[in-house]
Amino acid sequence: MGKAATFVRAGREALPAMHDRLARLERFLGTEEEPWALHQAYALMPKADFSRSVLEPCPPFLAVSEMPGVTWSDLGSPRRVQDVVHRALRSTPWWLGADLKAS
């Protein structure tokens, strides 16, 4: 758990090229060009794993604290979202959708 600005700072320091590319999107937000700009930014951006590239190097302004009873879940795919919801609710709700169930 942390402030978004702190994670943005960590991302900027660990992955400056990615941060710069995303920062350039601001001028397109809310315009007709926004979908195109987002597609271009992500299509041309090198892939990176947030946990490995940003959190593992652990910049000095990040800290880890034990939280008993709390489980970490990497929600990197629709299937993982479904699994977490299913475990939390002990059933699969109708609103989860067939697309996620097939993932």
N, CA, C and O atoms as a MOPAC input file, in Angstrom:
PM7 MOZYME 1SCF
protein

 N      0.84200 1    -1.16100 1     0.00000 1
 C      0.00000 1     0.00000 1     0.00000 1
 C      0.89600 1     1.23500 1     0.00000 1
 O      1.90800 1     1.27400 1     0.70100 1
 N      0.53800 1     2.20000 1    -0.75400 1
 C      1.32300 1     3.41100 1    -0.80000 1
 C      0.63700 1     4.45800 1    -1.65500 1
 O     -0.37800 1     4.18600 1    -2.29700 1
 N      1.18900 1     5.63200 1    -1.65700 1
 C      0.63600 1     6.72300 1    -2.45500 1
 C      1.03700 1     6.51900 1    -3.91700 1
 O      2.14800 1     6.08600 1    -4.22100 1
 N      0.10900 1     6.84100 1    -4.80200 1
 C      0.37200 1     6.68800 1    -6.23000 1
 C      1.60400 1     7.48000 1    -6.64300 1
 O      2.40300 1     7.00000 1    -7.44800 1
 N      1.76900 1     8.66500 1    -6.11600 1
 C      2.91200 1     9.50500 1    -6.48400 1
 C      4.23800 1     8.82900 1    -6.13900 1
 O      5.22600 1     9.00300 1    -6.85300 1
 N      4.26600 1     8.06400 1    -5.05600 1
 C      5.48900 1     7.36600 1    -4.67200 1
 C      5.81900 1     6.26900 1    -5.67700 1
 O      6.98100 1     6.08700 1    -6.04200 1
 N      4.80000 1     5.53700 1    -6.12400 1
 C      5.03100 1     4.48900 1    -7.11600 1
 C      5.39900 1     5.08100 1    -8.47200 1
 O      6.21000 1     4.50700 1    -9.19800 1
 N      4.81300 1     6.22000 1    -8.81800 1
 C      5.18300 1     6.89400 1   -10.06200 1
 C      6.65100 1     7.31200 1    -9.99000 1
 O      7.39300 1     7.15600 1   -10.95900 1
 N      7.05800 1     7.83600 1    -8.85900 1
 C      8.46900 1     8.23700 1    -8.68100 1
 C      9.38700 1     7.03000 1    -8.82600 1
 O     10.41800 1     7.11000 1    -9.49500 1
 N      9.02000 1     5.91900 1    -8.20800 1
 C      9.83200 1     4.70100 1    -8.30500 1
 C      9.90900 1     4.23700 1    -9.75600 1
 O     10.97500 1     3.83900 1   -10.22700 1
 N      8.79000 1     4.28800 1   -10.46200 1
 C      8.78200 1     3.91400 1   -11.87200 1
 C      9.63300 1     4.84200 1   -12.72000 1
 O     10.34200 1     4.39700 1   -13.62300 1
 N      9.56100 1     6.12300 1   -12.42900 1
 C     10.36100 1     7.11500 1   -13.17100 1
 C     11.85300 1     6.84100 1   -12.98400 1
 O     12.63100 1     6.94000 1   -13.93300 1
 N     12.24500 1     6.49900 1   -11.76300 1
 C     13.66100 1     6.24000 1   -11.49900 1
 C     14.13200 1     4.91400 1   -12.07500 1
 O     15.25600 1     4.81800 1   -12.56700 1
 N     13.28100 1     3.88200 1   -12.02000 1
 C     13.68100 1     2.55700 1   -12.49000 1
 C     13.54700 1     2.40300 1   -14.00100 1
 O     14.35400 1     1.72000 1   -14.63200 1
 N     12.52900 1     3.03800 1   -14.58200 1
 C     12.23500 1     2.88500 1   -16.01000 1
 C     12.00200 1     4.25600 1   -16.64100 1
 O     10.88100 1     4.56600 1   -17.04700 1
 N     13.04400 1     5.07800 1   -16.72900 1
 C     12.84800 1     6.45700 1   -17.19800 1
 C     12.28400 1     6.56300 1   -18.61300 1
 O     11.47100 1     7.44900 1   -18.87300 1
 N     12.68400 1     5.69500 1   -19.52600 1
 C     12.17400 1     5.77900 1   -20.90000 1
 C     10.67400 1     5.49600 1   -20.92900 1
 O      9.92900 1     6.14600 1   -21.66200 1
 N     10.23600 1     4.52800 1   -20.13400 1
 C      8.81300 1     4.20100 1   -20.07000 1
 C      8.03500 1     5.36000 1   -19.44800 1
 O      6.96400 1     5.72900 1   -19.93000 1
 N      8.57500 1     5.91900 1   -18.38900 1
 C      7.91900 1     7.04200 1   -17.72600 1
 C      7.78300 1     8.22500 1   -18.67900 1
 O      6.72100 1     8.84400 1   -18.75200 1
 N      8.84100 1     8.53900 1   -19.40100 1
 C      8.80300 1     9.66300 1   -20.33100 1
 C      7.75500 1     9.44900 1   -21.42000 1
 O      7.03700 1    10.38000 1   -21.78500 1
 N      7.66900 1     8.23400 1   -21.93400 1
 C      6.68900 1     7.92800 1   -22.97400 1
 C      5.27200 1     8.12800 1   -22.43800 1
 O      4.42700 1     8.71000 1   -23.11800 1
 N      5.01300 1     7.64800 1   -21.22800 1
 C      3.68300 1     7.80400 1   -20.63700 1
 C      3.39300 1     9.26300 1   -20.29200 1
 O      2.25600 1     9.71400 1   -20.42900 1
 N      4.39900 1    10.00000 1   -19.85200 1
 C      4.20600 1    11.40800 1   -19.50500 1
 C      3.79500 1    12.22300 1   -20.72600 1
 O      3.06000 1    13.20200 1   -20.59700 1
 N      4.26200 1    11.82900 1   -21.90700 1
 C      3.91000 1    12.55400 1   -23.13000 1
 C      2.44400 1    12.38500 1   -23.51400 1
 O      1.93600 1    13.12000 1   -24.36100 1
 N      1.76700 1    11.43000 1   -22.90200 1
 C      0.35800 1    11.18800 1   -23.21400 1
 C     -0.56300 1    12.27400 1   -22.67500 1
 O     -1.68800 1    12.42300 1   -23.15100 1
 N     -0.10500 1    13.02400 1   -21.69900 1
 C     -0.96600 1    13.99200 1   -21.02000 1
 C     -1.65200 1    14.94200 1   -21.99600 1
 O     -2.82700 1    15.26200 1   -21.81900 1
 N     -0.94500 1    15.39100 1   -23.01200 1
 C     -1.53900 1    16.35900 1   -23.94300 1
 C     -2.64800 1    15.75700 1   -24.80200 1
 O     -3.42000 1    16.49200 1   -25.41800 1
 N     -2.73500 1    14.41600 1   -24.84900 1
 C     -3.76900 1    13.75200 1   -25.64500 1
 C     -4.99300 1    13.36000 1   -24.83000 1
 O     -6.02300 1    13.00500 1   -25.40200 1
 N     -4.90200 1    13.41700 1   -23.51400 1
 C     -6.00800 1    12.98300 1   -22.67000 1
 C     -7.24900 1    13.82000 1   -22.92000 1
 O     -7.19100 1    15.05000 1   -22.92300 1
 N     -8.37400 1    13.14500 1   -23.12900 1
 C     -9.62900 1    13.83400 1   -23.37100 1
 C     -9.81900 1    14.31400 1   -24.79300 1
 O    -10.80800 1    14.98600 1   -25.08700 1
 N     -8.89300 1    13.98600 1   -25.68900 1
 C     -9.02300 1    14.39200 1   -27.08600 1
 C     -9.38600 1    13.18000 1   -27.94400 1
 O     -9.36400 1    12.04200 1   -27.47500 1
 N     -9.71700 1    13.43900 1   -29.19500 1
 C    -10.00300 1    12.35100 1   -30.13400 1
 C     -8.76500 1    11.50400 1   -30.39200 1
 O     -8.88200 1    10.33700 1   -30.76800 1
 N     -7.59900 1    12.06700 1   -30.19700 1
 C     -6.35100 1    11.35000 1   -30.45400 1
 C     -5.91300 1    10.45800 1   -29.28400 1
 O     -4.94000 1     9.71400 1   -29.40700 1
 N     -6.62600 1    10.52900 1   -28.15200 1
 C     -6.22000 1     9.75900 1   -26.97400 1
 C     -6.08700 1     8.25900 1   -27.25200 1
 O     -5.05600 1     7.68300 1   -26.90400 1
 N     -7.08400 1     7.59600 1   -27.86400 1
 C     -6.92700 1     6.14900 1   -28.11500 1
 C     -5.70400 1     5.83300 1   -28.97600 1
 O     -4.97300 1     4.88100 1   -28.70100 1
 N     -5.48800 1     6.63300 1   -30.01600 1
 C     -4.32500 1     6.42100 1   -30.88400 1
 C     -3.02500 1     6.60900 1   -30.10700 1
 O     -2.10200 1     5.80400 1   -30.22900 1
 N     -2.95800 1     7.67200 1   -29.31100 1
 C     -1.74000 1     7.97000 1   -28.55200 1
 C     -1.44000 1     6.85600 1   -27.54800 1
 O     -0.29100 1     6.43900 1   -27.40700 1
 N     -2.46400 1     6.38000 1   -26.85600 1
 C     -2.26400 1     5.27400 1   -25.91500 1
 C     -1.76200 1     4.03500 1   -26.63300 1
 O     -0.83000 1     3.37600 1   -26.17500 1
 N     -2.38000 1     3.72300 1   -27.75200 1
 C     -1.95300 1     2.54300 1   -28.51900 1
 C     -0.49900 1     2.68000 1   -28.94100 1
 O      0.28600 1     1.74400 1   -28.78900 1
 N     -0.14200 1     3.82700 1   -29.46200 1
 C      1.23700 1     4.05300 1   -29.90500 1
 C      2.22800 1     3.95200 1   -28.74100 1
 O      3.28200 1     3.32800 1   -28.86400 1
 N      1.87800 1     4.56600 1   -27.62500 1
 C      2.78400 1     4.55100 1   -26.47100 1
 C      3.05900 1     3.12700 1   -26.02400 1
 O      4.21100 1     2.75500 1   -25.80000 1
 N      2.01100 1     2.33200 1   -25.89500 1
 C      2.19100 1     0.95900 1   -25.42000 1
 C      2.80200 1     0.05700 1   -26.48500 1
 O      3.56700 1    -0.84800 1   -26.15300 1
 N      2.48600 1     0.28100 1   -27.74300 1
 C      3.03600 1    -0.55700 1   -28.81700 1
 C      4.54100 1    -0.37200 1   -28.95700 1
 O      5.26000 1    -1.32200 1   -29.26900 1
 N      5.01600 1     0.84400 1   -28.72900 1
 C      6.43600 1     1.14200 1   -28.92300 1
 C      7.26300 1     1.03600 1   -27.64600 1
 O      8.48500 1     1.17900 1   -27.68300 1
 N      6.61000 1     0.78800 1   -26.53200 1
 C      7.27100 1     0.75000 1   -25.23600 1
 C      7.85800 1    -0.63800 1   -24.97800 1
 O      7.19800 1    -1.64300 1   -25.24100 1
 N      9.08700 1    -0.70700 1   -24.46600 1
 C      9.60600 1    -2.03100 1   -24.09700 1
 C      8.79800 1    -2.58800 1   -22.92600 1
 O      8.29400 1    -1.83700 1   -22.09100 1
 N      8.68500 1    -3.89800 1   -22.87800 1
 C      7.95100 1    -4.54500 1   -21.78900 1
 C      8.79000 1    -4.52600 1   -20.52100 1
 O     10.01700 1    -4.61300 1   -20.57400 1
 N      8.11800 1    -4.41200 1   -19.38100 1
 C      8.79500 1    -4.43300 1   -18.09000 1
 C      7.85800 1    -5.03100 1   -17.05700 1
 O      6.64100 1    -4.86700 1   -17.14200 1
 N      8.41600 1    -5.71200 1   -16.10200 1
 C      7.65500 1    -6.29000 1   -15.00100 1
 C      7.77300 1    -5.33700 1   -13.82100 1
 O      8.87500 1    -5.10600 1   -13.32200 1
 N      6.65500 1    -4.78300 1   -13.36900 1
 C      6.66600 1    -3.79200 1   -12.30100 1
 C      7.36100 1    -4.32100 1   -11.04500 1
 O      8.18900 1    -3.63100 1   -10.45200 1
 N      7.02300 1    -5.53300 1   -10.65000 1
 C      7.61500 1    -6.09200 1    -9.43300 1
 C      9.12600 1    -6.22900 1    -9.55900 1
 O      9.87800 1    -5.82900 1    -8.67000 1
 N      9.55800 1    -6.80400 1   -10.68900 1
 C     11.00000 1    -7.04000 1   -10.85900 1
 C     11.78200 1    -5.76900 1   -11.16000 1
 O     12.87700 1    -5.56600 1   -10.63600 1
 N     11.21600 1    -4.91400 1   -12.00500 1
 C     11.95700 1    -3.73900 1   -12.45300 1
 C     11.87900 1    -2.56000 1   -11.50000 1
 O     12.80500 1    -1.75200 1   -11.43800 1
 N     10.77600 1    -2.45100 1   -10.74900 1
 C     10.58500 1    -1.27200 1    -9.89700 1
 C     10.68300 1    -1.62500 1    -8.41700 1
 O     11.39600 1    -0.95900 1    -7.66600 1
 N      9.97700 1    -2.65800 1    -7.99500 1
 C      9.92800 1    -2.96500 1    -6.56100 1
 C     11.15000 1    -3.73400 1    -6.05400 1
 O     11.65400 1    -3.43900 1    -4.97000 1
 N     11.63600 1    -4.71600 1    -6.82400 1
 C     12.77700 1    -5.50700 1    -6.34300 1
 C     14.03200 1    -4.68100 1    -6.08100 1
 O     14.71800 1    -4.92800 1    -5.08900 1
 N     14.36000 1    -3.69900 1    -6.94300 1
 C     15.54100 1    -2.88300 1    -6.63000 1
 C     15.35500 1    -2.06200 1    -5.34800 1
 O     16.33100 1    -1.58500 1    -4.76700 1
 N     14.12100 1    -1.90100 1    -4.91600 1
 C     13.73900 1    -1.22500 1    -3.67400 1
 C     14.46500 1     0.09600 1    -3.45600 1
 O     15.43700 1     0.16200 1    -2.70400 1
 N     13.98300 1     1.15100 1    -4.12000 1
 C     14.57100 1     2.46800 1    -3.88700 1
 C     14.48200 1     2.82600 1    -2.40100 1
 O     13.60500 1     2.31200 1    -1.70600 1
 N     15.35000 1     3.67900 1    -1.90500 1
 C     15.38700 1     3.98900 1    -0.47000 1
 C     14.10000 1     4.61800 1     0.06500 1
 O     13.87300 1     4.60600 1     1.27500 1
 N     13.26100 1     5.16200 1    -0.80400 1
 C     12.03000 1     5.78600 1    -0.32500 1
 C     10.85500 1     4.80000 1    -0.27500 1
 O      9.74100 1     5.19000 1     0.07500 1
 N     11.09400 1     3.52200 1    -0.62300 1
 C     10.07800 1     2.48400 1    -0.46600 1
 C     10.44300 1     1.61200 1     0.72400 1
 O     11.62100 1     1.42400 1     1.02700 1
 N      9.44900 1     1.09300 1     1.38400 1
 C      9.68400 1     0.20600 1     2.52600 1
 C      8.67100 1    -0.92700 1     2.47800 1
 O      7.62400 1    -0.81800 1     1.83900 1
 N      8.99500 1    -1.99600 1     3.15300 1
 C      8.11500 1    -3.14900 1     3.23100 1
 C      7.70300 1    -3.32500 1     4.67600 1
 O      8.50900 1    -3.18500 1     5.59600 1
 N      6.44000 1    -3.63400 1     4.85600 1
 C      5.92100 1    -3.84900 1     6.19900 1
 C      5.08100 1    -5.11500 1     6.20100 1
 O      4.26400 1    -5.31900 1     5.30300 1
 N      5.27200 1    -5.96000 1     7.19600 1
 C      4.47700 1    -7.17300 1     7.30900 1
 C      3.04600 1    -6.80600 1     7.69400 1
 O      2.81900 1    -5.96300 1     8.56100 1
 N      2.09400 1    -7.44800 1     7.03900 1
 C      0.67900 1    -7.21200 1     7.31800 1
 C      0.00000 1    -8.56500 1     7.51100 1
 O     -0.50100 1    -9.14700 1     6.54900 1
 N     -0.02100 1    -9.06400 1     8.72900 1
 C     -0.64200 1   -10.36700 1     8.96800 1
 C     -2.09200 1   -10.37600 1     8.49600 1
 O     -2.83100 1    -9.41000 1     8.68400 1
 N     -2.48000 1   -11.49000 1     7.88000 1
 C     -3.84500 1   -11.63100 1     7.40500 1
 C     -4.10800 1   -11.02800 1     6.04800 1
 O     -5.23000 1   -11.10600 1     5.54700 1
 N     -3.09700 1   -10.42400 1     5.43300 1
 C     -3.25300 1    -9.81800 1     4.11300 1
 C     -2.44100 1   -10.64100 1     3.12700 1
 O     -1.29300 1   -10.99800 1     3.39400 1
 N     -3.04500 1   -10.93500 1     1.99300 1
 C     -2.38800 1   -11.74100 1     0.96900 1
 C     -2.13500 1   -10.88500 1    -0.25600 1
 O     -3.00000 1   -10.11700 1    -0.67800 1
 N     -0.94500 1   -11.01800 1    -0.82700 1
 C     -0.61000 1   -10.31600 1    -2.06100 1
 C     -1.13900 1   -11.11500 1    -3.23300 1
 O     -1.00100 1   -12.33800 1    -3.26600 1
 N     -1.74000 1   -10.44200 1    -4.19000 1
 C     -2.21400 1   -11.08800 1    -5.41000 1
 C     -1.77700 1   -10.25800 1    -6.60800 1
 O     -2.08300 1    -9.06900 1    -6.69700 1
 N     -1.06700 1   -10.88600 1    -7.51700 1
 C     -0.67600 1   -10.23100 1    -8.75900 1
 C     -1.83800 1   -10.37500 1    -9.72400 1
 O     -2.09200 1   -11.47400 1   -10.21800 1
 N     -2.54100 1    -9.30200 1   -10.00100 1
 C     -3.72900 1    -9.34300 1   -10.84900 1
 C     -3.37000 1    -9.05800 1   -12.29700 1
 O     -4.02200 1    -8.24800 1   -12.95700 1
 N     -2.34300 1    -9.71700 1   -12.78800 1
 C     -1.83700 1    -9.45200 1   -14.13000 1
 C     -2.61000 1   -10.09400 1   -15.26300 1
 O     -2.24500 1    -9.91000 1   -16.42400 1
 N     -3.66600 1   -10.84100 1   -14.97100 1
 C     -4.45600 1   -11.45400 1   -16.03800 1
 C     -5.90800 1   -11.57200 1   -15.58100 1
 O     -6.18700 1   -11.58500 1   -14.38200 1
 N     -6.82500 1   -11.65800 1   -16.53200 1
 C     -8.23000 1   -11.83000 1   -16.15800 1
 C     -8.45400 1   -13.07800 1   -15.30500 1
 O     -9.28100 1   -13.06900 1   -14.39400 1
 N     -7.73200 1   -14.13100 1   -15.59400 1
 C     -7.88500 1   -15.37700 1   -14.83000 1
 C     -7.50400 1   -15.15300 1   -13.36900 1
 O     -8.16900 1   -15.67900 1   -12.47600 1
 N     -6.45600 1   -14.39000 1   -13.11100 1
 C     -6.04400 1   -14.11700 1   -11.72800 1
 C     -7.09500 1   -13.28800 1   -10.99700 1
 O     -7.33800 1   -13.49600 1    -9.80900 1
 N     -7.71500 1   -12.35200 1   -11.70400 1
 C     -8.79500 1   -11.57000 1   -11.10000 1
 C     -9.92800 1   -12.50600 1   -10.70300 1
 O    -10.44900 1   -12.42500 1    -9.59000 1
 N    -10.30500 1   -13.38800 1   -11.60900 1
 C    -11.37700 1   -14.33800 1   -11.32400 1
 C    -11.03000 1   -15.20000 1   -10.10400 1
 O    -11.87300 1   -15.40500 1    -9.23100 1
 N     -9.81500 1   -15.69300 1   -10.04500 1
 C     -9.40900 1   -16.54500 1    -8.91800 1
 C     -9.50800 1   -15.80500 1    -7.59300 1
 O     -9.98800 1   -16.36800 1    -6.60900 1
 N     -9.06300 1   -14.55500 1    -7.54700 1
 C     -9.11500 1   -13.77800 1    -6.30700 1
 C    -10.56400 1   -13.51500 1    -5.90300 1
 O    -10.91800 1   -13.65300 1    -4.73300 1
 N    -11.39700 1   -13.13800 1    -6.86500 1
 C    -12.80600 1   -12.88800 1    -6.55700 1
 C    -13.46900 1   -14.17400 1    -6.07400 1
 O    -14.23000 1   -14.16600 1    -5.10700 1
 N    -13.17500 1   -15.26600 1    -6.74800 1
 C    -13.77000 1   -16.55400 1    -6.35600 1
 C    -13.35900 1   -16.94100 1    -4.93100 1
 O    -14.19500 1   -17.38200 1    -4.14300 1
 N    -12.08700 1   -16.77800 1    -4.60600 1
 C    -11.61300 1   -17.10100 1    -3.24300 1
 C    -12.24900 1   -16.19000 1    -2.20900 1
 O    -12.62800 1   -16.64400 1    -1.12900 1
 N    -12.36900 1   -14.91700 1    -2.52600 1
 C    -12.92000 1   -13.95900 1    -1.56100 1
 C    -14.41100 1   -14.19500 1    -1.31600 1
 O    -14.88500 1   -14.09200 1    -0.18500 1
 N    -15.14100 1   -14.51100 1    -2.38200 1
 C    -16.59100 1   -14.66400 1    -2.26100 1
 C    -17.02600 1   -16.12100 1    -2.09000 1
 O    -18.18000 1   -16.40500 1    -1.76700 1
 N    -16.08300 1   -17.03300 1    -2.31200 1
 C    -16.35300 1   -18.47200 1    -2.26700 1
 C    -17.39100 1   -18.90400 1    -3.30400 1
 O    -18.06700 1   -19.92000 1    -3.14400 1
 N    -17.50000 1   -18.11600 1    -4.36100 1
 C    -18.34900 1   -18.44400 1    -5.50800 1
 C    -17.95300 1   -17.51400 1    -6.65200 1
 O    -17.20100 1   -16.56000 1    -6.45200 1
 N    -18.45400 1   -17.79300 1    -7.83700 1
 C    -18.17200 1   -16.93500 1    -8.98100 1
 C    -19.41800 1   -16.12300 1    -9.28900 1
 O    -20.42100 1   -16.68300 1    -9.73000 1
 N    -19.37800 1   -14.81600 1    -9.06600 1
 C    -20.56900 1   -13.98100 1    -9.28800 1
 C    -20.91300 1   -13.85400 1   -10.76700 1
 O    -20.03700 1   -13.97300 1   -11.62400 1
 N    -22.16300 1   -13.61700 1   -11.06300 1
 C    -22.63900 1   -13.49600 1   -12.43500 1
 C    -21.93900 1   -12.36600 1   -13.17800 1
 O    -21.71200 1   -12.46900 1   -14.38400 1
 N    -21.58900 1   -11.27500 1   -12.46500 1
 C    -21.00500 1   -10.10200 1   -13.11500 1
 C    -19.55900 1   -10.29800 1   -13.54100 1
 O    -18.99200 1    -9.44600 1   -14.22500 1
 N    -18.95600 1   -11.41500 1   -13.14100 1
 C    -17.57400 1   -11.66000 1   -13.53800 1
 C    -17.46900 1   -11.87100 1   -15.03400 1
 O    -16.45600 1   -11.51200 1   -15.63400 1
 N    -18.47800 1   -12.43500 1   -15.64100 1
 C    -18.54900 1   -12.54000 1   -17.10200 1
 C    -17.89900 1   -13.77900 1   -17.64900 1
 O    -16.91300 1   -14.27700 1   -17.10400 1
 N    -18.45500 1   -14.27200 1   -18.72600 1
 C    -17.95800 1   -15.48300 1   -19.38200 1
 C    -16.56700 1   -15.28800 1   -19.96700 1
 O    -15.78200 1   -16.23600 1   -20.00400 1
 N    -16.24200 1   -14.07600 1   -20.42600 1
 C    -14.92500 1   -13.83500 1   -21.02600 1
 C    -13.80700 1   -14.07700 1   -20.03400 1
 O    -12.78300 1   -14.66000 1   -20.39000 1
 N    -13.98400 1   -13.64000 1   -18.79300 1
 C    -12.96300 1   -13.84300 1   -17.78400 1
 C    -12.85900 1   -15.31000 1   -17.41000 1
 O    -11.75900 1   -15.81400 1   -17.18200 1
 N    -13.96300 1   -15.98800 1   -17.34400 1
 C    -13.95200 1   -17.40100 1   -16.96000 1
 C    -13.19400 1   -18.24500 1   -17.95800 1
 O    -12.60800 1   -19.26200 1   -17.58800 1
 N    -13.19200 1   -17.84000 1   -19.22500 1
 C    -12.51700 1   -18.60900 1   -20.26100 1
 C    -11.03200 1   -18.29600 1   -20.34600 1
 O    -10.29000 1   -19.02300 1   -21.00700 1
 N    -10.58100 1   -17.23100 1   -19.69200 1
 C     -9.17800 1   -16.80000 1   -19.78700 1
 C     -8.24800 1   -17.73300 1   -19.06800 1
 O     -7.03700 1   -17.50900 1   -19.05500 1

